[in-house]
Amino acid sequence: MQPSVPSFRVAVIGGGPAGLMAAETLAQGGAQVDVYDAMASVGRKFLLAGRGGMNITHAEPYADFVTRYGAQAASLRPMLDAFGPEAVRAWIHGLGVQTFVGSSNRVFPTDMKAAPLLRAWLHRLREHGVRFHMRHRWTGWRSADGALVFETPDGELTVRADAVVLALGGGSWARLGSDGAWIPLLQARGVAVAPLVPANCGFDVDWSAHFSERYAGEPLTTVAITSVGADGREFRRQGQFVVTAGGVEGSLIYALSAAMRDQIAASGHTTMYLDLLPDLVPERVLDEVARPRGARSLASHLQSRLGLKGVKAGLLRECLDKESYGDPHLLAHAIKRLPVRLVRPRPIDEAISSAGGVMWQALDGAMLKAAPGVFVAGEMVDWEAPTGGYLLTACFASGMAAGRDALAWLDNPHGQAGDCPAELLNR
């Protein structure tokens, strides 16, 4: 028998997790898929994110899992219902890569590495007939006929396909390809796009020169932060973070970064309240601070009675005036609720991820209402998530949704060839 000829050809632009999942879904559905990426190889950000341990998804109860997407949880829910954490793990196992649940219910490949998973995935995609075109930077549509236009090492290339999936990422880590250059291209087509802003990011603090020089790089362990969102709600999380020369970074900061970023956008600044001793009740802290200290200095007294030293002691000196530092009641209160003023988020290119992007009201499922036959997936859509496997899971899920929606649209008589020629030109 002659091998079947794919009925449709689809261009997937962007070779990150969302684009690769869309490509797999489309290829399994019988389409000929061509993946285009501006970089020299696919999965650059995926590989870099895996250097510290490839956190694929999260094993907490699903009812809790879906709430981690905040204001966009309801919009993402259908995609996550179709391809959630358990489905992600089963898919990875199907690639021959086993997983385990680590601390805090985070899920990792057994070898903790991203490269073997990506190699197995690309092998399977090629077996499905997916073709890869590297160093092909998409620059928009040709005005004469709507063909896709790419800059390549061999000059300009135009391509026509039956459908297009855009999975171009957000605005973080531009050196790996997510530079937001697609925004004016979609806006020119009438697509509503929310500005890209940093997510899972650090913040600037106006430290004194003395504090910055002495404590930059010092970790703060076993602390808790309370922040107030733009809507007045308080958020409290416990964990650790790092003092930098100009501010704060780290997992605990990232966990609260969306609320703190939004408060800065609304008010010009925000204050986080730092509990330096979250395991002690305020009454115990006051008792220890107020104990007679004899000839000992207050710094020695705090270290002896409460274990406060190093960067924690330095923060008290940095953030309290002399009068408050010397008043036992005010000092004890500050140990449990030390105000640290954040003045701005760090630049988006330093952030782990970004928020903003194609707005949900601009979409019909995963398809752009203003551009029938063009589908979007991944971080270029307006959602955000904390670290811990939530980002990757939503990228996988949205990539699968874009692939499925594209197949359904292609099978609809209104989306058949004629409107979008099936032939790829200038191969």
Sequence and secondary structure as in RCSB ss.txt:
>XXXX:A:sequence
MQPSVPSFRVAVIGGGPAGLMAAETLAQGGAQVDVYDAMASVGRKFLLAGRGGMNITHAEPYADFVTRYGAQAAS
LRPMLDAFGPEAVRAWIHGLGVQTFVGSSNRVFPTDMKAAPLLRAWLHRLREHGVRFHMRHRWTGWRSADGALVF
ETPDGELTVRADAVVLALGGGSWARLGSDGAWIPLLQARGVAVAPLVPANCGFDVDWSAHFSERYAGEPLTTVAI
TSVGADGREFRRQGQFVVTAGGVEGSLIYALSAAMRDQIAASGHTTMYLDLLPDLVPERVLDEVARPRGARSLAS
HLQSRLGLKGVKAGLLRECLDKESYGDPHLLAHAIKRLPVRLVRPRPIDEAISSAGGVMWQALDGAMLKAAPGVF
VAGEMVDWEAPTGGYLLTACFASGMAAGRDALAWLDNPHGQAGDCPAELLNR
>XXXX:A:secstr
      S EEEEE  SHHHHHHHHHHHHTT EEEEEESSSSS HHHHHHGGG    EE S HHHHGGGGGGGHHH
HHHHHHHS HHHHHHHHHHTT  EEE GGGEEEETT  SHHHHHHHHHHHHHTT EEEES EEEEE TTT  EEE
EETTEEEEE  SEEEE    SS GGGT   TTHHHHHTTT  EEEEEEES  EE    HHHHHHHTT EEEEEEE
EEE TTS EEEEEEEEEE SSEEESHHHHHTHHHHHHHHHHHS EEEEEES TTS HHHHHHHHHS  TTS HHH
HHHHHH   HHHHHHHHHHS HHHHH HHHHHHHHHSEEEEE EE  GGGSSEEEEEE GGGEETTEETTSTTEE
E GGGBS    TTTHHHHHHHHHHHHHHHHHHHHHHSGGGSTTTS       
